[in-house]
Amino acid sequence: MTPFISEQPFTVEFDHQDPTIRRVEIRLRVAITEPWSSPSDLSASIEFVLDTGTDYAEVFPQHLNAFGIDPNTGPSGGWVDVLLINGKKTEGRMRDATLWLFGNSSDGEIDPYPIELSRGLVVIPKDDNSINLLPVLGMNPLIDAGLRIELDAERQKFSAWIPLKKH
């Protein structure tokens, strides 16, 4: 395995109304492409939140639009039920895509690592609350990609290793 993300700090945000409540997230830099493409602009990325309890990668239409991908067309699957972080239930349409995970090498020489989504990603319909929500990356895509991950809760750090050869 090759080190890819080394000790990236967790993002910690405190509730403005109750400072004893904190939200801890692991944010990962990711690019999105059509399944047959690779990222043409290696500086373009968005933050995804790692969610160990989610099976899929989930985005809103504006996240695909940011990469010039039409969320309403292209190769896709069916519909799935989605429980959003705010507790709201909705349906999302499956859409084929490839995610490109960025490492945090200090020299910037590591190419992004492809996360080929065997089931696609879920495009959640846009609503008034979605504009501020980050896309979510579930554990199953990372497992399918063969990554080794380490969550160091004590130090609030995240690390990841990639396989030497992509299958």
Beta strands, then each sheet from edge to edge (+ up, - down):
strand 1: 2-9
strand 2: 11-14
strand 3: 22-25
strand 4: 27-33
strand 5: 46-51
strand 6: 57-59
strand 7: 76-83
strand 8: 89-95
strand 9: 98-101
strand 10: 113-116
strand 11: 121-123
strand 12: 136-138
strand 13: 148-152
strand 14: 157-162
sheet 1: 1+ 14- 13+
sheet 2: 2+ 3-
sheet 3: 7+ 8- 11+ 6+ 12- 5- 4+ 9- 10+
end
